[in-house]
Amino acid sequence: MHQPRVYMFDTGFVAYFRGWDRLRAEDRGTLLEHLVLGELQARFLPGAIFYWRDKQKHEVDFVLKAKRGAAVTAIECKASAAGFRATGIAAFRRRHPVGPNLVVCLDAVRRSARAVDGVEVEIVPYAMLGEMLDAI
């Protein structure tokens, strides 16, 4: 049996619940996941949004199946694009090879594509996520 992921819709409550009295750099990615989920839920039905993890504990923060027959989008949330490793996305793509790979970052200022660990990803600034999701 696996432990389900729990998300909250108010990042202030997340900070309070976790006992954070000040925002640390390592907390930013966690809070970003909650914000991205809010953006996804505003645009897609609940049955379109998933979390993925395999037995080797590779993870993808969100998997989006926007429409029937559409490619599956893998979405990772990172406070910073620097040092991003695509091991989770690579493991996911071995099982589900077709679809875009998005890395939503707080520090990115423009969209850019690059190969990371042999996987093509698109770095997306959080500020641009809404318009990008509207196009899916």
Disulfide bonds with the S-S distance in Angstrom:
none
